[in-house]
Amino acid sequence: MRLDDWATILIGHFCDEDGERAIDVMDDPKSLDFRSVPQNAAGLQAKLQDLLKKSGYLSSNDHIKVWASFFNKLVLHLTVPSQDAMESFIRFNEAFGIMINIAKDQFDGAWCLEIFDYFGKKLTVLGEQADDDLFAKGSIEKTTDRVVATFQTLFSMCQKDNSPPPNSKLMGVMFCINSLFRIYFKQRKYRSCTPLINWVCNSNACPPLAQFSKADQVTYNYYFGRLELLNQSLLSAEEALMSSFRLCDPNSSNRILILTYLIPIRICLGIFPEESLLKKFRLSIYSKISR
């Protein structure tokens, strides 16, 4: 598609609150004919503002400008050569930041959570690719701090939504928390997890854990259980990891990952695994202990 059609279709999906179709367009580089894209950022911004004004979907000049900035960064991300991982990450991170501001001021309800999920997961992957590229070039620079800052901004925006769950951006907080857990664990910055757990456990604004998706509950309980293990709180760790295991998809390989921490904890508590369980999940390393 030429830039005119691409921008008009994409803003239409957003205004229709159709996150799935918007993601399909954003995630497909082939959906945009790059020959129709102005070669400089200023020219691209001006053209996008003109296209969005003509589309009829936006009436406010301020909204037109911010959406044009979002599309600008997104197009620049799509046009970055595949070998320039850092530039691709930077442009996508900028687009994500603008999208968070748009969502704060212009989106109502929980429909946009799948947009955040898409941007968050892709940003994490792009950051890892950029880090690998930087490492190969002998650089010690990392994208991690930028990824953390973006997730923290998203978390702050979600937690300030006063709409009642489940149709609220507040339901996006657990995705942010789990994403930050993954990063902090990879960095071994376990203490950075504490403020997030305190908010979940003590804030009146946080919905009950059971209201979040099963996937969110599995991930949160997994990391919380591991943190409790590090704190030598075995009973609490066992309870969290058991919840994670029970809620986890029976066909998911994540159940093995959970068991690698859960089984040793239960053994320390005097609860030994059944041989059938060890065979099912190929954890024969514990067979001699369980006899």
VOPAGU-2260 file (C-alpha; in pm, 1 decimal, decimal comma):
REM VOPAGU-2260
SITE   aa  ch    i         X         Y         Z
SITE  MET   A    0       0,0       0,0       0,0
SITE  ARG   A    1     102,7     356,5     -60,2
SITE  LEU   A    2     157,6     570,6     249,3
SITE  ASP   A    3    -181,3     740,7     196,4
SITE  ASP   A    4    -376,3     414,5     214,1
SITE  TRP   A    5    -155,3     265,9     485,8
SITE  ALA   A    6    -201,3     559,9     722,9
SITE  THR   A    7    -575,5     590,5     654,4
SITE  ILE   A    8    -639,2     219,8     710,9
SITE  LEU   A    9    -427,1     208,7    1025,7
SITE  ILE   A   10    -585,7     513,6    1190,2
SITE  GLY   A   11    -923,6     365,2    1100,0
SITE  HIS   A   12    -843,3      42,9    1287,3
SITE  PHE   A   13    -735,2     240,7    1593,3
SITE  CYS   A   14   -1045,0     461,0    1588,4
SITE  ASP   A   15   -1261,7     149,1    1550,5
SITE  GLU   A   16   -1082,1       2,3    1855,7
SITE  ASP   A   17    -976,5    -294,0    1643,3
SITE  GLY   A   18    -639,8    -373,9    1797,4
SITE  GLU   A   19    -595,6    -704,4    1615,6
SITE  ARG   A   20    -619,2    -550,9    1268,7
SITE  ALA   A   21    -403,2    -256,3    1369,9
SITE  ILE   A   22    -132,2    -498,8    1483,7
SITE  ASP   A   23    -155,5    -691,9    1156,0
SITE  VAL   A   24     -81,0    -372,1     962,1
SITE  MET   A   25     196,0    -248,5    1195,0
SITE  ASP   A   26     371,6    -584,3    1206,7
SITE  ASP   A   27     386,8    -636,9     829,9
SITE  PRO   A   28     665,6    -438,0     658,1
SITE  LYS   A   29     527,1    -550,0     321,8
SITE  SER   A   30     201,6    -364,3     390,4
SITE  LEU   A   31     374,5     -33,3     313,7
SITE  ASP   A   32     521,7      69,7     -21,6
SITE  PHE   A   33     839,8     243,9      89,2
SITE  ARG   A   34     869,3     420,4    -246,8
SITE  SER   A   35     577,2     639,6    -138,2
SITE  VAL   A   36     754,6     749,3     182,0
SITE  PRO   A   37     929,8    1092,5     185,8
SITE  GLN   A   38    1303,9    1059,6     235,4
SITE  ASN   A   39    1338,1    1298,3     530,1
SITE  ALA   A   40    1164,7    1293,4     869,1
SITE  ALA   A   41    1029,3    1648,6     842,3
SITE  GLY   A   42     873,2    1578,2     503,7
SITE  LEU   A   43     726,5    1253,6     635,5
SITE  GLN   A   44     577,7    1431,8     938,5
SITE  ALA   A   45     417,8    1698,8     721,7
SITE  LYS   A   46     273,5    1444,8     479,7
SITE  LEU   A   47     134,2    1228,8     760,4
SITE  GLN   A   48     -33,4    1529,2     922,5
SITE  ASP   A   49    -194,5    1615,1     589,4
SITE  LEU   A   50    -309,4    1255,2     533,9
SITE  LEU   A   51    -455,2    1221,6     883,4
SITE  LYS   A   52    -638,9    1553,2     849,6
SITE  LYS   A   53    -793,2    1440,0     521,1
SITE  SER   A   54    -884,9    1096,7     661,9
SITE  GLY   A   55   -1169,9    1246,7     863,2
SITE  TYR   A   56   -1097,3    1028,7    1167,9
SITE  LEU   A   57    -934,0    1307,1    1371,9
SITE  SER   A   58   -1068,6    1657,7    1426,9
SITE  SER   A   59    -826,9    1799,5    1685,0
SITE  ASN   A   60    -503,3    1948,2    1549,5
SITE  ASP   A   61    -321,3    1830,3    1862,6
SITE  HIS   A   62    -442,2    1474,8    1801,9
SITE  ILE   A   63    -340,3    1494,3    1436,7
SITE  LYS   A   64      11,6    1604,2    1533,3
SITE  VAL   A   65      65,5    1332,6    1793,9
SITE  TRP   A   66     -70,9    1056,6    1567,9
SITE  ALA   A   67     148,9    1182,3    1284,4
SITE  SER   A   68     449,2    1163,2    1519,0
SITE  PHE   A   69     355,7     806,4    1610,6
SITE  PHE   A   70     320,1     700,6    1246,5
SITE  ASN   A   71     643,9     885,0    1165,9
SITE  LYS   A   72     845,2     679,8    1416,7
SITE  LEU   A   73     669,7     360,1    1311,2
SITE  VAL   A   74     746,7     418,1     943,1
SITE  LEU   A   75    1109,2     502,1    1025,1
SITE  HIS   A   76    1130,7     176,2    1221,2
SITE  LEU   A   77     990,6     -19,9     926,0
SITE  THR   A   78    1235,7     141,2     683,0
SITE  VAL   A   79    1548,9      76,4     891,1
SITE  PRO   A   80    1781,4    -177,3     720,7
SITE  SER   A   81    1761,9    -518,5     888,3
SITE  GLN   A   82    2130,4    -509,2     984,0
SITE  ASP   A   83    2087,4    -192,2    1193,9
SITE  ALA   A   84    1931,9    -349,5    1503,1
SITE  MET   A   85    2002,2     -53,7    1732,8
SITE  GLU   A   86    1834,1     201,8    1506,3
SITE  SER   A   87    1534,0     -28,2    1464,5
SITE  PHE   A   88    1505,0     -57,4    1842,8
SITE  ILE   A   89    1534,3     318,4    1896,7
SITE  ARG   A   90    1261,4     404,2    1645,4
SITE  PHE   A   91    1025,6     137,0    1778,5
SITE  ASN   A   92    1084,6     247,3    2137,0
SITE  GLU   A   93    1004,8     605,8    2037,3
SITE  ALA   A   94     683,8     490,0    1868,4
SITE  PHE   A   95     589,4     290,8    2181,2
SITE  GLY   A   96     642,8     595,9    2401,5
SITE  ILE   A   97     413,8     807,4    2184,5
SITE  MET   A   98     152,7     530,0    2179,0
SITE  ILE   A   99     148,5     528,1    2561,0
SITE  ASN   A  100      74,1     901,8    2563,0
SITE  ILE   A  101    -197,9     856,8    2301,5
SITE  ALA   A  102    -355,9     578,1    2506,0
SITE  LYS   A  103    -347,9     790,7    2821,3
SITE  ASP   A  104    -537,9    1079,0    2660,4
SITE  GLN   A  105    -747,0     918,8    2388,3
SITE  PHE   A  106    -820,3     549,1    2461,4
SITE  ASP   A  107   -1096,8     426,1    2690,3
SITE  GLY   A  108   -1137,1      72,0    2816,1
SITE  ALA   A  109    -922,5    -239,2    2797,5
SITE  TRP   A  110    -932,8    -292,8    2418,6
SITE  CYS   A  111    -587,8    -133,8    2382,9
SITE  LEU   A  112    -417,4    -390,3    2609,7
SITE  GLU   A  113    -341,1    -613,4    2311,1
SITE  ILE   A  114    -163,2    -313,4    2154,2
SITE  PHE   A  115      54,1    -278,6    2464,8
SITE  ASP   A  116     118,5    -652,5    2461,3
SITE  TYR   A  117     234,9    -633,9    2099,6
SITE  PHE   A  118     459,7    -332,2    2155,2
SITE  GLY   A  119     601,8    -465,4    2482,9
SITE  LYS   A  120     692,5    -809,1    2351,0
SITE  LYS   A  121     838,6    -674,7    2028,3
SITE  LEU   A  122    1037,3    -406,9    2211,5
SITE  THR   A  123    1191,9    -675,6    2432,8
SITE  VAL   A  124    1294,8    -881,7    2128,8
SITE  LEU   A  125    1433,6    -578,1    1944,5
SITE  GLY   A  126    1628,3    -478,9    2255,9
SITE  GLU   A  127    1786,2    -824,4    2279,8
SITE  GLN   A  128    1878,1    -814,2    1910,7
SITE  ALA   A  129    2032,7    -470,7    1953,0
SITE  ASP   A  130    2230,9    -588,0    2258,3
SITE  ASP   A  131    2362,7    -889,3    2063,8
SITE  ASP   A  132    2465,0    -660,3    1779,7
SITE  LEU   A  133    2638,1    -418,2    2015,8
SITE  PHE   A  134    2820,5    -703,3    2191,3
SITE  ALA   A  135    2942,0    -839,9    1857,4
SITE  LYS   A  136    3084,8    -495,1    1782,8
SITE  GLY   A  137    3268,1    -487,3    2116,3
SITE  SER   A  138    3038,4    -232,5    2281,5
SITE  ILE   A  139    2931,2    -255,7    2645,6
SITE  GLU   A  140    2622,7     -40,5    2579,4
SITE  LYS   A  141    2287,7    -206,1    2650,8
SITE  THR   A  142    1926,3    -121,4    2575,3
SITE  THR   A  143    1795,7    -263,6    2903,7
SITE  ASP   A  144    1759,0      66,9    3087,6
SITE  ARG   A  145    1553,2     210,7    2801,7
SITE  VAL   A  146    1325,6     -94,4    2794,5
SITE  VAL   A  147    1277,4     -73,6    3172,3
SITE  ALA   A  148    1197,1     298,9    3149,7
SITE  THR   A  149     933,1     235,3    2881,9
SITE  PHE   A  150     766,0     -42,1    3081,2
SITE  GLN   A  151     769,1     176,7    3392,4
SITE  THR   A  152     599,1     455,7    3196,1
SITE  LEU   A  153     337,6     210,1    3070,1
SITE  PHE   A  154     284,4      76,6    3423,3
SITE  SER   A  155     234,1     428,5    3556,7
SITE  MET   A  156     -19,4     507,7    3284,7
SITE  CYS   A  157    -215,1     185,4    3340,8
SITE  GLN   A  158    -232,4     216,0    3718,6
SITE  LYS   A  159    -377,9     568,8    3694,4
SITE  ASP   A  160    -685,0     451,9    3502,1
SITE  ASN   A  161    -977,5     489,9    3741,2
SITE  SER   A  162   -1220,9     292,7    3524,3
SITE  PRO   A  163   -1350,6     -19,4    3704,2
SITE  PRO   A  164   -1203,7    -356,3    3596,2
SITE  PRO   A  165   -1218,6    -556,3    3385,1
SITE  ASN   A  166   -1283,0    -293,2    3114,0
SITE  SER   A  167    -993,4     -77,0    3227,5
SITE  LYS   A  168    -633,5      -9,4    3125,4
SITE  LEU   A  169    -556,5     -99,4    3487,9
SITE  MET   A  170    -568,3    -463,0    3375,3
SITE  GLY   A  171    -243,2    -398,7    3186,4
SITE  VAL   A  172     -39,1    -353,9    3504,7
SITE  MET   A  173      32,2    -725,1    3542,3
SITE  PHE   A  174     180,1    -745,6    3191,3
SITE  CYS   A  175     413,1    -456,6    3285,8
SITE  ILE   A  176     507,6    -615,2    3618,7
SITE  ASN   A  177     583,9    -953,5    3463,5
SITE  SER   A  178     786,8    -791,4    3184,9
SITE  LEU   A  179     992,5    -603,5    3443,4
SITE  PHE   A  180    1035,2    -923,2    3647,5
SITE  ARG   A  181    1190,2   -1094,6    3344,4
SITE  ILE   A  182    1437,2    -812,0    3295,6
SITE  TYR   A  183    1528,2    -779,6    3663,6
SITE  PHE   A  184    1583,5   -1155,0    3695,8
SITE  LYS   A  185    1802,8   -1157,6    3386,9
SITE  GLN   A  186    2007,3    -877,0    3542,4
SITE  ARG   A  187    1992,4   -1041,8    3887,2
SITE  LYS   A  188    1847,4    -717,7    4026,6
SITE  TYR   A  189    1607,6    -901,9    4253,7
SITE  ARG   A  190    1556,3    -613,0    4492,5
SITE  SER   A  191    1408,3    -409,2    4206,0
SITE  CYS   A  192    1112,4    -650,3    4213,1
SITE  THR   A  193    1017,0    -556,6    4571,1
SITE  PRO   A  194     829,8    -229,4    4494,9
SITE  LEU   A  195     624,1    -409,5    4230,7
SITE  ILE   A  196     527,7    -689,0    4471,3
SITE  ASN   A  197     444,4    -437,0    4743,7
SITE  TRP   A  198     210,0    -257,9    4502,8
SITE  VAL   A  199      32,8    -583,4    4411,0
SITE  CYS   A  200       0,7    -693,1    4772,8
SITE  ASN   A  201     -75,4    -362,6    4941,2
SITE  SER   A  202    -232,0    -123,0    4692,2
SITE  ASN   A  203    -608,9     -84,8    4697,0
SITE  ALA   A  204    -587,2       5,4    4328,0
SITE  CYS   A  205    -456,5    -335,8    4222,2
SITE  PRO   A  206    -732,2    -579,0    4118,9
SITE  PRO   A  207    -723,4    -926,2    4278,7
SITE  LEU   A  208    -472,5   -1152,0    4106,8
SITE  ALA   A  209    -752,0   -1389,5    4003,0
SITE  GLN   A  210    -899,8   -1117,4    3779,9
SITE  PHE   A  211    -597,4   -1119,2    3550,8
SITE  SER   A  212    -547,5   -1369,6    3270,2
SITE  LYS   A  213    -420,8   -1716,1    3357,6
SITE  ALA   A  214    -100,0   -1643,6    3167,6
SITE  ASP   A  215     -40,5   -1333,5    3381,6
SITE  GLN   A  216    -114,8   -1529,0    3700,7
SITE  VAL   A  217     121,9   -1811,7    3602,1
SITE  THR   A  218     408,1   -1571,8    3530,7
SITE  TYR   A  219     355,3   -1359,0    3840,9
SITE  ASN   A  220     335,3   -1659,2    4074,8
SITE  TYR   A  221     643,9   -1813,3    3911,9
SITE  TYR   A  222     861,3   -1508,1    3974,0
SITE  PHE   A  223     708,3   -1439,4    4316,0
SITE  GLY   A  224     779,2   -1800,4    4415,0
SITE  ARG   A  225    1140,5   -1769,8    4304,2
SITE  LEU   A  226    1181,2   -1446,6    4498,2
SITE  GLU   A  227    1039,3   -1610,1    4810,0
SITE  LEU   A  228    1287,4   -1895,0    4760,8
SITE  LEU   A  229    1571,5   -1641,9    4752,7
SITE  ASN   A  230    1430,5   -1497,8    5075,0
SITE  GLN   A  231    1427,7   -1853,9    5221,3
SITE  SER   A  232    1049,8   -1836,7    5271,2
SITE  LEU   A  233     990,4   -2194,4    5160,0
SITE  LEU   A  234     621,9   -2224,4    5247,4
SITE  SER   A  235     533,9   -1905,1    5060,8
SITE  ALA   A  236     753,4   -2007,6    4766,4
SITE  GLU   A  237     588,1   -2350,2    4751,5
SITE  GLU   A  238     240,0   -2197,7    4757,4
SITE  ALA   A  239     317,3   -1952,9    4475,6
SITE  LEU   A  240     488,3   -2209,0    4253,4
SITE  MET   A  241     208,8   -2460,4    4311,5
SITE  SER   A  242     -41,6   -2198,6    4197,1
SITE  SER   A  243     172,5   -2127,4    3893,1
SITE  PHE   A  244     195,7   -2497,6    3807,1
SITE  ARG   A  245    -177,3   -2565,0    3848,7
SITE  LEU   A  246    -277,8   -2266,9    3634,1
SITE  CYS   A  247     -21,8   -2336,3    3364,6
SITE  ASP   A  248    -138,0   -2486,7    3034,7
SITE  PRO   A  249     -96,8   -2865,8    3068,0
SITE  ASN   A  250      77,2   -2875,2    2728,3
SITE  SER   A  251     319,7   -2593,2    2804,3
SITE  SER   A  252     691,0   -2658,7    2851,5
SITE  ASN   A  253     679,4   -2391,1    3121,7
SITE  ARG   A  254     548,7   -2656,4    3361,1
SITE  ILE   A  255     893,3   -2819,9    3356,0
SITE  LEU   A  256    1053,9   -2484,5    3431,9
SITE  ILE   A  257     821,8   -2436,8    3729,0
SITE  LEU   A  258     891,9   -2788,3    3857,7
SITE  THR   A  259    1268,4   -2734,4    3854,1
SITE  TYR   A  260    1213,2   -2494,6    4145,0
SITE  LEU   A  261     900,4   -2645,4    4298,0
SITE  ILE   A  262    1027,9   -3001,7    4344,8
SITE  PRO   A  263    1344,3   -2909,6    4543,0
SITE  ILE   A  264    1138,5   -2677,7    4764,3
SITE  ARG   A  265     884,4   -2951,0    4838,7
SITE  ILE   A  266    1164,2   -3199,6    4910,4
SITE  CYS   A  267    1306,4   -2951,8    5164,3
SITE  LEU   A  268     959,1   -2942,3    5318,7
SITE  GLY   A  269     949,7   -3323,9    5333,9
SITE  ILE   A  270     714,8   -3369,0    5036,7
SITE  PHE   A  271     864,3   -3606,6    4780,7
SITE  PRO   A  272     755,2   -3627,0    4414,2
SITE  GLU   A  273     580,3   -3930,5    4267,6
SITE  GLU   A  274     789,0   -4134,6    4023,9
SITE  SER   A  275     514,0   -4096,2    3761,6
SITE  LEU   A  276     547,4   -3718,4    3780,4
SITE  LEU   A  277     922,9   -3734,3    3732,0
SITE  LYS   A  278     886,2   -3963,5    3430,3
SITE  LYS   A  279     615,7   -3748,3    3273,8
SITE  PHE   A  280     827,9   -3435,6    3288,8
SITE  ARG   A  281    1164,2   -3609,2    3235,0
SITE  LEU   A  282    1302,8   -3501,5    3569,7
SITE  SER   A  283    1468,9   -3829,5    3657,3
SITE  ILE   A  284    1746,8   -3638,5    3834,2
SITE  TYR   A  285    1519,5   -3642,5    4141,0
SITE  SER   A  286    1436,1   -4015,9    4117,8
SITE  LYS   A  287    1687,0   -4137,3    4376,6
SITE  ILE   A  288    1576,4   -3870,0    4624,3
SITE  SER   A  289    1209,0   -3956,7    4585,3
SITE  ARG   A  290    1254,4   -4326,3    4668,0
